[in-house]
Amino acid sequence: MGEVTLGDMGEREIIASVLRPRYGRMDTPFGDDCAWLSPEGSLSGVWVATTDPCPTPMAAILGYSDYYYYGWLLAAINLSDLAAAGATPVGMLSSLLLPSSMRVSEFTRLLDGLDECCMEAGTRVVGGNLKESDRVELTATAIGICAGSAPLGRHGARIGDTIGVIGQFGSFWAGVFLLQRDLEVFTPHRQELIDSVLTPRPKVSIGRELRELGLVHACLDNSDGLYPSLCSLCESSDVGVSLRFDDIQYDAPVQEVARTMKVDPARFALGWGDWQLIVTFSDEQLGAITEACDRAGVGYRTIGTVTEPGELTLAYEDQSGPLLALDSQRFTPDSWFTKGIESYVSTLLEAPLVGERRATG
């Protein structure tokens, strides 16, 4: 006899046997259409909410069949938006459309990934929706609160600000190529890179600290890749951006993969997947920001300057010009969503990093 499936159980039994034991609590009702949230401390402040679907995880594209990585990514995508607002997460709602043929063991693994990513961010699933579908479709809504000061956003950048990146820089794509091409690298580096692909960490705690300390003018999560994220910053704040990559130090695992592949590590840093925070701030705040990042155990790198409205440019290795337009914009013919992941990878590895090449100086 085969393993029990969701179709064998039915919605009410799934709720009673799987979801209620996992998510039901004595202090709040379970099963209503609306979740009750009672965060600790004062309820004063600005409540923020975000909702995003879960795309096919890179883990699945690379052959990892465990639904744990779907659940983890669903949480990480939404929690990263709260991190960029500097919010404290207080709950997550999940909408899970699943085939009736899905095995219950697969379903619980999906929930494990969702729950464990939420747990790392100090929050939990508080309710949601479950429906039958002919394919897996996952969406979540994350809710947070910003007490004491307004949420951070991408609209506050000021001309002359320093631009920094908080988090890994190129680790995701270095990890992807490590797995895809079965590269030989130093063993500890290997696991570090694999983790960056399978379980990316949203930067919730450092985002909250930066907001509470008033250290940054603008903040957004780099979920789409450096070019589209900075385009969004420029548009929202009516500024330009000048990037400089010559002095950037890459982590040892990223450098090792780049050497093995004989490519520039800067290419790995341009793509989506690292789930960093991009911040802009006054120069005098650099020390406080790097100290905060050290306390949170996350990396920091300065990558450029906010300029007068105009182009998004990169200066690198005696060249200067428009940054490679490695885009992730939906509903456009040049987006990888339209052209496919192979087109994205080809551009990432082969296209000139700097357009209209001309000598700097």
C-alpha positions as a Markdown table, in Angstrom:
| # | Residue | x | y | z |
|---|---|---|---|---|
| 1 | Met | 0.0 | 0.0 | 0.0 |
| 2 | Gly | 1.4 | 3.4 | -1.0 |
| 3 | Glu | 1.9 | 6.4 | 1.3 |
| 4 | Val | -1.1 | 8.5 | 2.3 |
| 5 | Thr | -1.7 | 11.5 | 0.0 |
| 6 | Leu | -3.5 | 14.8 | 0.6 |
| 7 | Gly | -6.3 | 13.5 | -1.6 |
| 8 | Asp | -6.7 | 10.5 | 0.7 |
| 9 | Met | -7.2 | 12.8 | 3.7 |
| 10 | Gly | -9.3 | 15.7 | 2.5 |
| 11 | Glu | -9.1 | 19.3 | 3.6 |
| 12 | Arg | -10.8 | 19.0 | 7.0 |
| 13 | Glu | -8.6 | 16.0 | 8.0 |
| 14 | Ile | -5.5 | 17.9 | 6.7 |
| 15 | Ile | -6.4 | 20.8 | 8.9 |
| 16 | Ala | -7.3 | 18.6 | 11.9 |
| 17 | Ser | -4.4 | 16.2 | 11.7 |
| 18 | Val | -1.5 | 18.2 | 10.2 |
| 19 | Leu | -2.1 | 22.0 | 10.5 |
| 20 | Arg | -3.9 | 22.3 | 13.8 |
| 21 | Pro | -1.4 | 20.4 | 15.8 |
| 22 | Arg | 1.4 | 22.4 | 14.2 |
| 23 | Tyr | -0.1 | 25.9 | 14.3 |
| 24 | Gly | -2.9 | 25.9 | 16.9 |
| 25 | Arg | -2.2 | 27.7 | 20.1 |
| 26 | Met | -4.2 | 28.1 | 23.3 |
| 27 | Asp | -4.0 | 31.9 | 23.3 |
| 28 | Thr | -5.4 | 32.4 | 19.8 |
| 29 | Pro | -8.2 | 30.7 | 17.8 |
| 30 | Phe | -7.3 | 28.5 | 14.9 |
| 31 | Gly | -9.3 | 28.0 | 11.7 |
| 32 | Asp | -10.9 | 31.4 | 11.3 |
| 33 | Asp | -10.4 | 33.3 | 8.0 |
| 34 | Cys | -8.5 | 36.0 | 9.8 |
| 35 | Ala | -5.5 | 35.4 | 12.0 |
| 36 | Trp | -5.3 | 37.1 | 15.4 |
| 37 | Leu | -1.9 | 38.7 | 16.1 |
| 38 | Ser | -0.8 | 39.9 | 19.6 |
| 39 | Pro | 2.8 | 40.8 | 19.4 |
| 40 | Glu | 4.6 | 41.4 | 22.6 |
| 41 | Gly | 5.1 | 44.9 | 23.8 |
| 42 | Ser | 3.4 | 48.1 | 22.6 |
| 43 | Leu | 1.1 | 47.9 | 19.7 |
| 44 | Ser | 1.9 | 51.4 | 18.7 |
| 45 | Gly | 3.9 | 51.8 | 15.5 |
| 46 | Val | 3.5 | 51.2 | 11.8 |
| 47 | Trp | 2.3 | 47.8 | 10.7 |
| 48 | Val | 3.7 | 46.6 | 7.4 |
| 49 | Ala | 2.7 | 43.7 | 5.2 |
| 50 | Thr | 4.1 | 42.1 | 2.1 |
| 51 | Thr | 3.0 | 39.3 | -0.2 |
| 52 | Asp | 4.9 | 37.3 | -2.7 |
| 53 | Pro | 4.6 | 33.9 | -4.5 |
| 54 | Cys | 7.4 | 31.3 | -4.4 |
| 55 | Pro | 9.0 | 30.6 | -7.7 |
| 56 | Thr | 10.6 | 27.2 | -8.4 |
| 57 | Pro | 13.6 | 27.2 | -6.1 |
| 58 | Met | 17.0 | 26.9 | -7.6 |
| 59 | Ala | 17.4 | 23.9 | -5.3 |
| 60 | Ala | 14.7 | 22.1 | -7.4 |
| 61 | Ile | 16.2 | 23.2 | -10.7 |
| 62 | Leu | 19.5 | 21.7 | -9.5 |
| 63 | Gly | 17.8 | 18.4 | -8.7 |
| 64 | Tyr | 16.9 | 18.7 | -5.0 |
| 65 | Ser | 13.5 | 17.1 | -4.7 |
| 66 | Asp | 12.8 | 17.9 | -1.1 |
| 67 | Tyr | 9.9 | 20.3 | -0.7 |
| 68 | Tyr | 11.6 | 21.7 | 2.4 |
| 69 | Tyr | 13.3 | 24.2 | 0.1 |
| 70 | Tyr | 10.0 | 25.4 | -1.4 |
| 71 | Gly | 8.8 | 26.2 | 2.1 |
| 72 | Trp | 12.1 | 27.9 | 3.1 |
| 73 | Leu | 12.1 | 30.0 | 0.0 |
| 74 | Leu | 8.5 | 31.0 | 0.4 |
| 75 | Ala | 9.3 | 32.4 | 3.9 |
| 76 | Ala | 12.6 | 33.9 | 2.9 |
| 77 | Ile | 11.2 | 35.9 | 0.0 |
| 78 | Asn | 8.6 | 37.6 | 2.2 |
| 79 | Leu | 10.7 | 38.0 | 5.3 |
| 80 | Ser | 13.4 | 39.8 | 3.2 |
| 81 | Asp | 10.8 | 42.4 | 2.3 |
| 82 | Leu | 10.2 | 43.0 | 6.0 |
| 83 | Ala | 13.9 | 43.2 | 6.6 |
| 84 | Ala | 14.2 | 46.0 | 4.0 |
| 85 | Ala | 11.5 | 47.9 | 5.9 |
| 86 | Gly | 13.4 | 47.4 | 9.2 |
| 87 | Ala | 10.3 | 45.7 | 10.6 |
| 88 | Thr | 9.9 | 43.1 | 13.4 |
| 89 | Pro | 8.0 | 40.1 | 11.9 |
| 90 | Val | 4.9 | 39.2 | 13.9 |
| 91 | Gly | 3.3 | 36.6 | 11.7 |
| 92 | Met | 3.0 | 34.9 | 8.3 |
| 93 | Leu | -0.1 | 33.8 | 6.3 |
| 94 | Ser | 0.5 | 31.1 | 3.7 |
| 95 | Ser | -1.7 | 30.2 | 0.7 |
| 96 | Leu | -0.9 | 26.7 | -0.4 |
| 97 | Leu | -2.4 | 25.3 | -3.6 |
| 98 | Leu | -1.3 | 21.7 | -3.9 |
| 99 | Pro | -2.1 | 18.6 | -5.9 |
| 100 | Ser | -4.2 | 15.9 | -4.1 |
| 101 | Ser | -1.5 | 13.4 | -5.2 |
| 102 | Met | 1.1 | 15.1 | -3.0 |
| 103 | Arg | 2.3 | 12.8 | -0.3 |
| 104 | Val | 1.7 | 13.9 | 3.3 |
| 105 | Ser | 5.4 | 13.4 | 4.0 |
| 106 | Glu | 6.2 | 15.9 | 1.2 |
| 107 | Phe | 3.6 | 18.3 | 2.6 |
| 108 | Thr | 5.1 | 18.2 | 6.1 |
| 109 | Arg | 8.6 | 18.8 | 4.6 |
| 110 | Leu | 7.2 | 21.9 | 2.9 |
| 111 | Leu | 5.8 | 23.1 | 6.2 |
| 112 | Asp | 9.1 | 22.3 | 8.0 |
| 113 | Gly | 11.0 | 24.6 | 5.6 |
| 114 | Leu | 8.4 | 27.3 | 6.0 |
| 115 | Asp | 8.4 | 27.1 | 9.8 |
| 116 | Glu | 12.1 | 26.9 | 10.3 |
| 117 | Cys | 12.8 | 29.9 | 8.2 |
| 118 | Cys | 10.1 | 31.8 | 10.1 |
| 119 | Met | 11.6 | 30.6 | 13.4 |
| 120 | Glu | 15.0 | 32.0 | 12.5 |
| 121 | Ala | 13.4 | 35.4 | 12.0 |
| 122 | Gly | 11.5 | 35.2 | 15.3 |
| 123 | Thr | 8.1 | 34.6 | 13.9 |
| 124 | Arg | 5.6 | 31.9 | 12.9 |
| 125 | Val | 2.8 | 31.0 | 10.5 |
| 126 | Val | -0.4 | 32.2 | 12.0 |
| 127 | Gly | -3.0 | 31.1 | 9.4 |
| 128 | Gly | -3.6 | 30.9 | 5.7 |
| 129 | Asn | -5.3 | 29.1 | 2.9 |
| 130 | Leu | -5.2 | 25.5 | 1.6 |
| 131 | Lys | -6.7 | 24.4 | -1.7 |
| 132 | Glu | -6.5 | 21.6 | -4.2 |
| 133 | Ser | -4.7 | 22.4 | -7.5 |
| 134 | Asp | -3.2 | 20.6 | -10.5 |
| 135 | Arg | 0.2 | 22.0 | -9.6 |
| 136 | Val | 2.1 | 23.5 | -6.7 |
| 137 | Glu | 1.4 | 27.2 | -6.2 |
| 138 | Leu | 2.7 | 28.8 | -3.0 |
| 139 | Thr | 2.1 | 32.4 | -1.8 |
| 140 | Ala | 2.6 | 34.0 | 1.6 |
| 141 | Thr | 1.9 | 37.3 | 3.3 |
| 142 | Ala | 4.3 | 38.4 | 6.0 |
| 143 | Ile | 3.2 | 41.0 | 8.6 |
| 144 | Gly | 5.5 | 43.1 | 10.7 |
| 145 | Ile | 5.6 | 46.2 | 12.9 |
| 146 | Cys | 8.0 | 49.2 | 13.0 |
| 147 | Ala | 7.8 | 50.7 | 16.5 |
| 148 | Gly | 9.4 | 54.0 | 17.3 |
| 149 | Ser | 10.3 | 55.2 | 13.8 |
| 150 | Ala | 9.0 | 55.0 | 10.3 |
| 151 | Pro | 9.7 | 51.9 | 8.1 |
| 152 | Leu | 12.7 | 52.1 | 5.8 |
| 153 | Gly | 12.2 | 52.3 | 2.1 |
| 154 | Arg | 13.9 | 52.8 | -1.3 |
| 155 | His | 12.7 | 56.4 | -1.5 |
| 156 | Gly | 15.1 | 58.1 | 0.9 |
| 157 | Ala | 18.4 | 58.1 | -0.9 |
| 158 | Arg | 20.3 | 61.4 | -1.0 |
| 159 | Ile | 22.8 | 62.7 | -3.5 |
| 160 | Gly | 26.3 | 62.1 | -2.0 |
| 161 | Asp | 25.2 | 59.0 | 0.0 |
| 162 | Thr | 27.4 | 56.0 | 0.2 |
| 163 | Ile | 25.9 | 52.8 | -1.2 |
| 164 | Gly | 26.5 | 49.6 | 0.7 |
| 165 | Val | 25.5 | 46.0 | 0.4 |
| 166 | Ile | 24.8 | 43.9 | 3.6 |
| 167 | Gly | 25.1 | 40.2 | 3.3 |
| 168 | Gln | 26.8 | 37.8 | 1.0 |
| 169 | Phe | 28.2 | 39.1 | -2.3 |
| 170 | Gly | 28.2 | 36.5 | -5.1 |
| 171 | Ser | 27.8 | 33.4 | -2.9 |
| 172 | Phe | 24.5 | 32.3 | -4.4 |
| 173 | Trp | 25.7 | 32.1 | -8.0 |
| 174 | Ala | 29.1 | 30.7 | -7.0 |
| 175 | Gly | 27.1 | 28.0 | -5.2 |
| 176 | Val | 24.9 | 27.4 | -8.2 |
| 177 | Phe | 27.8 | 26.8 | -10.5 |
| 178 | Leu | 29.6 | 24.7 | -7.9 |
| 179 | Leu | 26.6 | 22.3 | -7.9 |
| 180 | Gln | 25.7 | 22.5 | -11.5 |
| 181 | Arg | 29.2 | 21.8 | -12.7 |
| 182 | Asp | 30.3 | 19.7 | -9.8 |
| 183 | Leu | 33.4 | 21.8 | -9.2 |
| 184 | Glu | 36.1 | 20.7 | -6.9 |
| 185 | Val | 36.6 | 23.2 | -4.1 |
| 186 | Phe | 37.9 | 23.2 | -0.5 |
| 187 | Thr | 35.4 | 21.2 | 1.5 |
| 188 | Pro | 34.3 | 23.9 | 4.1 |
| 189 | His | 33.8 | 26.3 | 1.2 |
| 190 | Arg | 31.7 | 23.8 | -0.5 |
| 191 | Gln | 29.1 | 23.5 | 2.3 |
| 192 | Glu | 29.0 | 27.2 | 2.8 |
| 193 | Leu | 28.2 | 27.8 | -0.9 |
| 194 | Ile | 25.6 | 25.0 | -0.9 |
| 195 | Asp | 23.9 | 26.5 | 2.1 |
| 196 | Ser | 23.7 | 29.9 | 0.3 |
| 197 | Val | 21.7 | 28.2 | -2.5 |
| 198 | Leu | 19.4 | 26.0 | -0.5 |
| 199 | Thr | 18.6 | 28.1 | 2.6 |
| 200 | Pro | 19.3 | 31.8 | 1.9 |
| 201 | Arg | 18.9 | 33.9 | 5.1 |
| 202 | Pro | 16.8 | 37.1 | 5.1 |
| 203 | Lys | 18.5 | 39.9 | 6.9 |
| 204 | Val | 15.8 | 40.7 | 9.4 |
| 205 | Ser | 17.8 | 41.5 | 12.6 |
| 206 | Ile | 20.2 | 43.9 | 10.9 |
| 207 | Gly | 17.4 | 45.6 | 9.0 |
| 208 | Arg | 15.6 | 46.3 | 12.2 |
| 209 | Glu | 18.7 | 47.5 | 14.0 |
| 210 | Leu | 19.5 | 49.9 | 11.2 |
| 211 | Arg | 16.0 | 51.4 | 11.3 |
| 212 | Glu | 16.0 | 51.7 | 15.1 |
| 213 | Leu | 19.4 | 53.4 | 15.2 |
| 214 | Gly | 18.5 | 55.7 | 12.3 |
| 215 | Leu | 21.7 | 54.9 | 10.4 |
| 216 | Val | 20.4 | 54.7 | 6.8 |
| 217 | His | 18.5 | 56.9 | 4.4 |
| 218 | Ala | 17.2 | 54.2 | 2.1 |
| 219 | Cys | 17.0 | 50.4 | 2.2 |
| 220 | Leu | 15.8 | 47.7 | -0.1 |
| 221 | Asp | 16.3 | 44.0 | -0.5 |
| 222 | Asn | 18.3 | 42.8 | -3.5 |
| 223 | Ser | 15.9 | 40.1 | -4.5 |
| 224 | Asp | 16.0 | 40.8 | -8.3 |
| 225 | Gly | 19.7 | 41.4 | -8.9 |
| 226 | Leu | 21.9 | 44.5 | -8.6 |
| 227 | Tyr | 20.9 | 46.2 | -11.8 |
| 228 | Pro | 17.0 | 46.0 | -11.4 |
| 229 | Ser | 17.3 | 46.8 | -7.6 |
| 230 | Leu | 19.4 | 49.9 | -8.2 |
| 231 | Cys | 17.2 | 51.0 | -11.1 |
| 232 | Ser | 14.3 | 50.9 | -8.6 |
| 233 | Leu | 16.3 | 52.9 | -6.1 |
| 234 | Cys | 17.1 | 55.5 | -8.7 |
| 235 | Glu | 13.5 | 55.8 | -9.8 |
| 236 | Ser | 12.1 | 55.9 | -6.3 |
| 237 | Ser | 14.6 | 58.5 | -5.0 |
| 238 | Asp | 15.1 | 60.4 | -8.2 |
| 239 | Val | 18.8 | 59.9 | -8.1 |
| 240 | Gly | 21.6 | 58.3 | -10.1 |
| 241 | Val | 24.1 | 55.7 | -9.0 |
| 242 | Ser | 27.9 | 55.4 | -9.6 |
| 243 | Leu | 29.3 | 52.0 | -8.7 |
| 244 | Arg | 33.0 | 51.2 | -8.2 |
| 245 | Phe | 34.1 | 47.6 | -7.9 |
| 246 | Asp | 37.9 | 47.8 | -7.9 |
| 247 | Asp | 38.3 | 47.7 | -4.1 |
| 248 | Ile | 35.7 | 45.0 | -3.3 |
| 249 | Gln | 36.9 | 42.0 | -1.4 |
| 250 | Tyr | 35.0 | 38.7 | -2.1 |
| 251 | Asp | 34.7 | 35.9 | 0.3 |
| 252 | Ala | 37.1 | 33.1 | -0.1 |
| 253 | Pro | 34.5 | 30.5 | -1.4 |
| 254 | Val | 33.4 | 33.0 | -4.1 |
| 255 | Gln | 37.0 | 33.6 | -5.2 |
| 256 | Glu | 37.8 | 29.9 | -5.3 |
| 257 | Val | 34.8 | 29.2 | -7.6 |
| 258 | Ala | 35.7 | 32.2 | -9.8 |
| 259 | Arg | 39.3 | 30.9 | -10.1 |
| 260 | Thr | 38.1 | 27.4 | -11.0 |
| 261 | Met | 35.8 | 28.7 | -13.6 |
| 262 | Lys | 38.2 | 31.4 | -14.8 |
| 263 | Val | 35.7 | 34.2 | -14.6 |
| 264 | Asp | 35.5 | 37.5 | -12.7 |
| 265 | Pro | 33.9 | 37.1 | -9.3 |
| 266 | Ala | 32.1 | 40.4 | -9.9 |
| 267 | Arg | 29.8 | 38.5 | -12.3 |
| 268 | Phe | 28.4 | 36.3 | -9.5 |
| 269 | Ala | 27.6 | 39.5 | -7.5 |
| 270 | Leu | 25.4 | 41.0 | -10.2 |
| 271 | Gly | 22.8 | 38.2 | -10.1 |
| 272 | Trp | 19.8 | 37.6 | -7.9 |
| 273 | Gly | 19.9 | 35.1 | -5.0 |
| 274 | Asp | 22.1 | 36.5 | -2.3 |
| 275 | Trp | 19.1 | 38.2 | -0.5 |
| 276 | Gln | 21.2 | 41.2 | 0.6 |
| 277 | Leu | 20.1 | 44.6 | 1.8 |
| 278 | Ile | 21.2 | 47.6 | -0.3 |
| 279 | Val | 21.5 | 50.7 | 1.9 |
| 280 | Thr | 22.4 | 54.3 | 1.4 |
| 281 | Phe | 23.8 | 56.5 | 4.1 |
| 282 | Ser | 25.9 | 59.5 | 5.1 |
| 283 | Asp | 29.7 | 58.8 | 5.2 |
| 284 | Glu | 29.9 | 59.5 | 8.9 |
| 285 | Gln | 27.6 | 56.5 | 9.6 |
| 286 | Leu | 30.0 | 54.0 | 8.0 |
| 287 | Gly | 31.6 | 52.9 | 11.3 |
| 288 | Ala | 28.3 | 52.4 | 13.1 |
| 289 | Ile | 26.9 | 50.4 | 10.2 |
| 290 | Thr | 29.9 | 48.1 | 9.9 |
| 291 | Glu | 29.9 | 47.6 | 13.7 |
| 292 | Ala | 26.2 | 46.7 | 13.5 |
| 293 | Cys | 26.9 | 44.2 | 10.7 |
| 294 | Asp | 29.7 | 42.6 | 12.8 |
| 295 | Arg | 27.3 | 42.2 | 15.7 |
| 296 | Ala | 24.8 | 40.6 | 13.4 |
| 297 | Gly | 27.4 | 38.3 | 11.8 |
| 298 | Val | 26.8 | 39.6 | 8.3 |
| 299 | Gly | 29.2 | 41.0 | 5.8 |
| 300 | Tyr | 29.3 | 44.6 | 4.6 |
| 301 | Arg | 30.8 | 46.1 | 1.4 |
| 302 | Thr | 30.8 | 49.6 | 0.0 |
| 303 | Ile | 29.9 | 49.5 | -3.7 |
| 304 | Gly | 29.3 | 53.1 | -4.8 |
| 305 | Thr | 27.8 | 56.5 | -4.4 |
| 306 | Val | 24.4 | 58.2 | -5.0 |
| 307 | Thr | 24.7 | 60.8 | -7.7 |
| 308 | Glu | 22.6 | 63.4 | -9.5 |
| 309 | Pro | 19.8 | 61.8 | -11.5 |
| 310 | Gly | 21.1 | 60.1 | -14.6 |
| 311 | Glu | 22.7 | 56.8 | -15.6 |
| 312 | Leu | 23.4 | 53.8 | -13.5 |
| 313 | Thr | 27.2 | 53.4 | -14.1 |
| 314 | Leu | 30.0 | 51.1 | -13.2 |
| 315 | Ala | 33.7 | 51.9 | -13.0 |
| 316 | Tyr | 35.9 | 48.8 | -12.9 |
| 317 | Glu | 39.4 | 47.9 | -14.1 |
| 318 | Asp | 40.0 | 51.2 | -15.9 |
| 319 | Gln | 36.7 | 51.1 | -17.7 |
| 320 | Ser | 33.6 | 53.2 | -17.0 |
| 321 | Gly | 30.1 | 53.1 | -18.5 |
| 322 | Pro | 26.5 | 51.8 | -18.0 |
| 323 | Leu | 26.3 | 48.8 | -15.8 |
| 324 | Leu | 25.4 | 45.5 | -17.5 |
| 325 | Ala | 21.6 | 45.5 | -17.7 |
| 326 | Leu | 21.1 | 42.0 | -16.2 |
| 327 | Asp | 17.4 | 42.5 | -15.7 |
| 328 | Ser | 14.6 | 40.6 | -13.9 |
| 329 | Gln | 11.7 | 42.8 | -14.9 |
| 330 | Arg | 8.5 | 40.9 | -15.5 |
| 331 | Phe | 6.3 | 41.6 | -18.6 |
| 332 | Thr | 9.3 | 42.6 | -20.7 |
| 333 | Pro | 10.9 | 40.7 | -23.6 |
| 334 | Asp | 14.4 | 41.0 | -22.3 |
| 335 | Ser | 13.7 | 39.6 | -18.8 |
| 336 | Trp | 14.8 | 36.1 | -17.9 |
| 337 | Phe | 11.2 | 35.4 | -16.9 |
| 338 | Thr | 10.5 | 35.7 | -20.6 |
| 339 | Lys | 13.7 | 34.3 | -22.1 |
| 340 | Gly | 14.5 | 31.6 | -19.6 |
| 341 | Ile | 17.1 | 30.9 | -17.0 |
| 342 | Glu | 19.7 | 29.8 | -19.6 |
| 343 | Ser | 19.6 | 33.2 | -21.2 |
| 344 | Tyr | 20.1 | 34.8 | -17.9 |
| 345 | Val | 23.1 | 32.6 | -17.1 |
| 346 | Ser | 24.7 | 33.3 | -20.5 |
| 347 | Thr | 24.4 | 37.1 | -20.0 |
| 348 | Leu | 25.7 | 36.8 | -16.4 |
| 349 | Leu | 28.8 | 34.9 | -17.5 |
| 350 | Glu | 29.6 | 36.4 | -20.9 |
| 351 | Ala | 28.2 | 39.9 | -21.5 |
| 352 | Pro | 30.5 | 42.9 | -20.9 |
| 353 | Leu | 30.1 | 44.2 | -17.3 |
| 354 | Val | 30.5 | 47.7 | -18.5 |
| 355 | Gly | 28.8 | 49.1 | -21.6 |
| 356 | Glu | 30.3 | 51.8 | -23.9 |
| 357 | Arg | 33.8 | 50.9 | -22.7 |
| 358 | Arg | 36.0 | 53.9 | -22.3 |
| 359 | Ala | 39.0 | 54.6 | -20.2 |
| 360 | Thr | 38.5 | 56.3 | -16.8 |
| 361 | Gly | 40.6 | 59.1 | -15.6 |
